[in-house]
Amino acid sequence: MSQLSAAPLAPTTSVEVPAVPLLQLGTWVVFYGLLAMLAIFFVSAGQGAISLPAGTAVHEWVHDARHLLGYPCH
């Protein structure tokens, strides 16, 4: 019968997770949330009744992005 020798275990180190203040985190979440909503508005702008810019310039600028995201346009 053979005996298996156990290798000595390496000492474990503890990892400390830094605390993030919720107010600071919430500010960035709101900022990037509003930025994302603005981007989605311009990509999905159908140049209809709720469109802020007049004309079809925005529609043409994001035309391929509309197709990539599945928005119907024509």
C-alpha distances in whole Angstrom, upper triangle without the diagonal:
4,7,10,13,16,19,22,24,28,30,32,36,38,41,44,46,50,53,55,59,59,63,62,60,62,65,63,62,66,67,64,65,69,68,66,69,71,69,69,73,74,71,72,76,78,81,83,84,82,81,82,83,86,86,83,82,78,78,78,76,73,74,70,68,70,69,65,65,67,70,73,76,78
4,7,9,13,16,19,21,24,27,29,33,36,38,42,44,47,50,53,56,57,61,59,57,60,62,60,59,63,64,62,62,66,65,64,66,69,67,67,70,71,69,70,74,76,79,81,82,79,79,80,81,83,83,81,79,76,75,76,73,70,71,68,66,68,67,63,63,65,68,71,74,76
4,6,9,12,15,18,21,24,26,30,32,35,38,41,44,47,50,53,54,58,57,54,57,60,58,57,61,62,59,60,64,63,62,64,67,65,65,69,70,68,69,72,75,78,79,81,78,77,78,79,82,82,79,78,75,74,74,72,69,70,67,65,67,66,62,62,64,67,70,73,75
4,6,9,12,15,18,21,23,26,29,32,35,37,41,44,46,50,51,54,53,51,54,56,54,54,57,58,56,57,60,60,58,61,63,62,61,65,66,64,65,69,71,74,76,77,74,74,75,75,78,78,76,74,71,71,71,68,66,67,64,61,63,62,59,58,60,64,67,69,71
4,6,9,12,15,18,20,24,27,29,33,36,39,42,45,48,50,53,52,50,53,55,53,53,56,57,55,56,60,59,57,60,63,61,61,65,66,64,65,69,71,74,76,77,74,74,74,75,78,78,76,74,71,70,71,68,65,67,64,61,63,63,59,59,61,64,67,70,72
4,6,8,12,15,17,20,23,26,29,32,35,38,41,44,46,49,48,46,49,51,49,49,53,54,52,53,56,56,54,57,60,58,58,62,63,61,62,66,68,71,73,74,71,70,71,72,75,75,73,71,68,68,68,65,63,64,61,59,61,60,56,56,58,61,64,67,69
4,6,9,12,15,18,21,24,27,30,33,36,39,42,44,47,46,44,47,49,47,47,51,52,50,51,55,54,52,56,58,56,56,60,61,59,61,64,67,70,71,73,70,69,69,70,73,73,71,69,66,66,66,63,61,62,59,57,59,59,55,55,57,60,63,66,68
4,6,9,12,15,19,21,25,28,31,34,37,40,42,45,44,42,46,48,46,46,50,50,48,50,53,53,52,55,57,56,56,60,61,59,61,64,67,69,71,72,69,68,69,69,73,73,71,69,66,66,66,63,61,63,60,57,59,59,55,55,57,60,64,66,69
4,6,9,12,15,18,21,24,27,30,33,37,38,42,40,39,42,44,42,42,46,47,45,46,50,49,48,51,54,52,53,56,57,56,57,61,63,66,68,69,65,65,65,66,69,70,68,66,62,63,63,60,58,59,57,54,56,56,52,52,54,57,60,63,65
4,6,9,13,15,19,22,25,28,31,34,36,39,38,36,40,42,40,40,44,44,43,44,48,47,46,49,51,50,51,54,55,54,56,59,62,64,66,67,64,63,63,64,67,68,65,63,60,61,61,58,56,57,55,52,54,54,51,50,53,55,59,61,64
4,7,10,13,16,19,22,25,28,32,34,37,36,34,38,40,38,39,42,43,41,43,46,46,45,48,50,49,50,53,55,53,55,58,61,64,65,66,63,62,62,63,66,67,65,63,60,60,61,58,56,58,55,52,54,55,51,50,53,56,59,61,64
4,7,10,13,16,19,22,25,28,30,34,32,31,34,36,35,35,39,39,38,40,43,43,42,45,47,46,47,50,51,50,52,55,58,60,62,63,59,59,59,60,63,64,62,60,57,57,58,55,53,55,52,49,51,52,48,47,50,52,56,58,61
4,7,10,13,16,19,22,25,28,31,29,28,31,33,32,32,36,36,35,37,40,40,40,43,45,44,45,48,49,48,50,53,56,58,60,61,57,56,56,57,61,62,60,58,54,55,56,53,51,53,51,48,50,50,47,46,49,51,54,57,60
4,6,10,13,15,19,22,24,27,26,25,28,30,29,29,33,34,33,34,38,38,37,40,42,42,42,45,47,46,48,51,54,56,57,58,54,54,54,55,58,60,58,56,52,53,54,51,49,51,49,46,48,49,45,44,47,49,53,55,58
4,6,10,13,16,19,21,24,23,21,25,27,25,26,29,30,29,31,34,34,33,36,38,38,39,42,43,43,44,47,50,52,54,54,51,50,50,51,55,56,54,52,49,50,51,48,45,48,46,42,44,45,42,41,44,45,49,51,54
4,6,9,12,16,18,21,20,19,22,24,23,24,27,28,27,29,32,32,32,35,37,37,38,40,42,42,43,46,49,51,52,53,49,49,48,50,53,55,53,51,48,49,50,47,44,47,45,42,44,45,42,40,43,45,49,51,54
4,6,9,13,15,18,16,15,18,21,19,20,23,24,24,25,28,28,28,31,33,33,34,37,38,38,40,42,45,47,49,49,45,45,44,46,50,51,50,48,44,45,46,43,41,44,42,39,40,42,39,37,40,41,45,47,51
4,6,10,12,15,13,13,16,18,17,18,21,22,22,24,27,27,27,30,32,32,33,36,37,37,39,41,44,46,48,48,44,44,43,44,48,49,48,46,43,44,46,42,40,43,42,38,40,42,39,37,40,41,45,47,50
4,6,9,12,11,11,14,16,16,16,19,20,21,22,25,26,26,28,30,31,32,34,36,36,38,40,43,45,46,46,42,42,41,43,47,48,47,46,42,44,45,42,40,43,42,38,40,42,39,37,40,41,44,46,50
4,6,9,7,7,10,12,12,13,16,17,17,19,21,22,23,25,27,27,29,31,33,33,34,36,40,42,43,43,39,38,37,39,43,45,44,42,39,40,42,39,37,40,39,35,37,39,36,34,37,38,41,43,47
4,6,5,6,9,10,11,13,15,16,17,18,20,22,23,25,26,28,29,30,32,33,34,36,40,41,42,42,38,38,36,38,42,44,44,42,38,40,42,39,37,40,40,36,37,40,37,35,38,38,42,43,47
4,5,5,6,8,10,10,12,14,15,16,18,20,21,22,24,25,26,28,30,31,32,34,37,38,39,39,35,35,34,36,40,42,41,40,36,38,40,37,35,38,38,34,35,37,35,33,35,35,39,41,44
4,5,5,6,9,10,11,12,14,15,17,18,20,21,23,24,26,27,29,30,31,33,36,37,38,37,33,33,32,34,38,40,40,38,35,37,39,36,34,38,38,34,35,38,36,33,36,35,39,40,44
4,5,5,7,9,10,11,13,14,16,17,19,20,22,23,25,26,28,29,30,32,35,36,38,37,33,33,32,33,37,39,39,37,34,36,37,35,33,36,36,32,34,36,34,32,35,35,38,39,43
4,5,5,6,9,10,11,12,14,15,16,18,20,21,22,24,26,27,28,30,33,35,36,36,32,32,31,32,36,38,37,36,32,34,36,33,31,34,33,30,31,33,31,29,32,32,36,37,41
4,5,5,6,9,10,10,12,14,15,16,18,20,21,22,24,26,26,28,31,33,33,33,29,29,28,30,34,36,36,34,31,32,35,32,30,33,33,29,30,33,31,28,31,30,34,35,39
4,6,5,6,9,10,11,12,14,15,17,19,20,21,23,25,26,27,30,31,32,32,28,28,26,28,32,34,34,32,29,31,33,30,29,32,32,28,29,32,30,28,31,30,34,35,39
4,5,5,6,8,10,10,12,14,15,16,18,20,21,22,24,25,29,30,31,31,28,27,26,27,31,33,32,31,27,29,31,28,26,29,29,26,27,30,28,25,28,28,32,33,37
4,5,5,6,9,10,10,12,14,15,16,18,20,21,22,24,27,29,30,30,26,26,25,27,30,32,31,30,26,28,30,27,25,28,28,24,25,28,26,23,26,26,29,31,35
4,6,5,6,9,10,10,12,14,15,16,19,20,21,22,25,27,27,27,23,23,22,24,28,30,30,28,25,26,29,26,24,27,28,24,25,28,26,23,26,25,29,30,34
4,5,5,6,9,10,11,12,14,15,17,19,20,21,25,26,27,27,23,22,21,22,26,28,28,26,23,25,27,24,22,26,26,23,24,27,25,23,26,25,28,29,33
4,5,5,6,9,10,10,12,14,15,16,18,20,23,25,26,26,23,22,21,22,26,28,27,25,21,23,25,22,20,23,23,20,21,24,22,20,23,22,26,27,31
4,5,5,6,9,10,10,12,14,15,16,18,21,23,24,24,20,20,19,21,25,27,26,25,21,22,25,22,20,23,23,19,20,23,21,18,21,21,24,25,29
4,5,5,6,9,10,10,13,14,15,16,20,21,22,22,18,17,16,18,22,24,24,22,19,20,23,21,19,22,23,19,19,23,22,19,22,20,24,24,28
4,5,5,6,9,10,11,12,14,15,19,20,22,22,19,17,16,17,21,23,22,20,17,19,21,18,16,20,20,17,18,21,20,17,20,19,23,23,27
4,5,5,6,9,10,11,12,14,17,19,21,22,18,17,17,18,21,23,21,20,16,18,20,17,15,18,18,14,15,18,17,14,17,16,20,21,25
4,5,5,6,9,10,10,12,15,17,18,18,15,14,14,16,19,21,20,19,16,17,19,17,15,18,19,15,15,18,17,15,17,15,19,19,23
4,5,5,6,9,10,10,14,15,17,17,14,12,11,13,16,18,17,16,13,14,17,15,13,16,18,14,14,18,18,15,18,16,19,19,23
4,5,5,6,9,10,13,15,17,18,15,13,13,14,17,18,17,15,11,13,15,12,10,13,14,11,12,15,14,12,15,14,17,17,21
4,6,5,6,8,11,14,15,17,14,12,13,14,17,18,17,16,12,12,15,13,10,13,14,10,10,13,13,10,12,11,14,15,19
4,6,5,6,9,11,12,13,10,9,10,11,14,15,14,14,10,11,14,13,11,13,15,12,11,15,15,13,14,12,14,14,18
4,5,5,9,10,12,14,11,9,9,9,12,13,11,11,7,8,11,9,8,10,12,10,10,13,14,13,14,12,14,13,17
4,6,8,11,13,16,13,11,13,12,15,15,12,12,8,8,10,9,6,8,9,7,6,10,10,9,11,9,11,11,15
4,6,9,11,13,11,10,12,13,14,14,12,13,10,8,11,11,8,9,11,9,7,10,11,9,10,7,9,9,13
4,6,8,10,8,6,9,9,11,11,10,10,7,7,10,11,9,10,13,11,9,13,14,13,13,10,11,10,13
4,5,9,8,7,10,10,11,10,9,11,9,7,10,12,11,10,13,13,10,12,15,14,13,9,9,7,10
4,7,7,5,8,8,7,7,6,9,8,7,10,12,12,12,15,15,13,15,18,17,17,13,12,10,13
4,6,5,9,10,9,9,10,13,12,10,14,16,15,15,18,18,15,18,20,19,18,14,13,11,14
4,6,9,10,10,12,13,15,14,14,17,19,18,18,22,21,18,21,23,21,21,17,16,15,17
4,6,9,10,12,13,15,13,13,17,18,17,18,21,19,17,20,22,20,20,16,16,15,18
4,6,7,9,10,12,10,10,14,14,14,15,18,17,15,18,20,19,19,15,16,14,17
4,6,10,11,12,10,12,15,15,15,17,20,19,17,21,23,21,22,18,19,17,20
4,7,8,8,8,10,12,12,13,15,19,18,17,20,22,21,22,18,19,17,19
4,7,8,9,10,12,13,15,16,20,19,18,21,23,23,23,19,19,17,19
4,6,8,8,10,12,13,14,18,18,17,19,22,22,22,18,18,15,16
4,6,5,6,9,10,10,14,15,14,16,19,19,19,16,15,12,13
4,5,5,6,9,10,13,14,14,16,18,19,19,17,17,14,16
4,5,5,6,8,12,11,11,14,16,16,17,14,15,13,15
4,6,6,6,9,10,9,11,14,14,14,11,12,9,11
4,6,5,8,10,10,12,14,15,16,13,13,10,12
4,6,8,9,10,12,13,14,16,14,15,13,15
4,6,5,6,9,10,11,12,11,12,11,13
4,5,5,7,9,10,11,9,10,8,10
4,5,5,6,9,10,10,11,10,12
4,5,5,6,8,9,11,11,13
4,5,5,6,5,7,7,11
4,5,5,6,7,8,10
4,6,8,10,11,13
4,6,9,11,14
4,6,9,12
4,6,9
4,6
4
